[in-house]
């Protein structure tokens, strides 16, 4: 079973913000991810920023954006 539990580390003890769904005395394994939501969001935005602006096979160049957009409007 895998369950995500938010906790605060204080005085050498992890204090969960809510009771975890395990019986008292159950041995568990912790994976610690410091920082919480903000760091996860920053990591996701960094990953998005590293994506290429254009794919080599997408058939459309961002450089052509204005021409495609505004020429299409002129034909109407």
Buried (B, 14 or more C-beta within 10 A) or exposed (E): EEEEBEBEEEEEEEEEEEEBEEEEEEEEEEEEEEEEEEEEEEEEEEEEEEEEEEEEEEEEEEEEEEEEEEEEEEEE
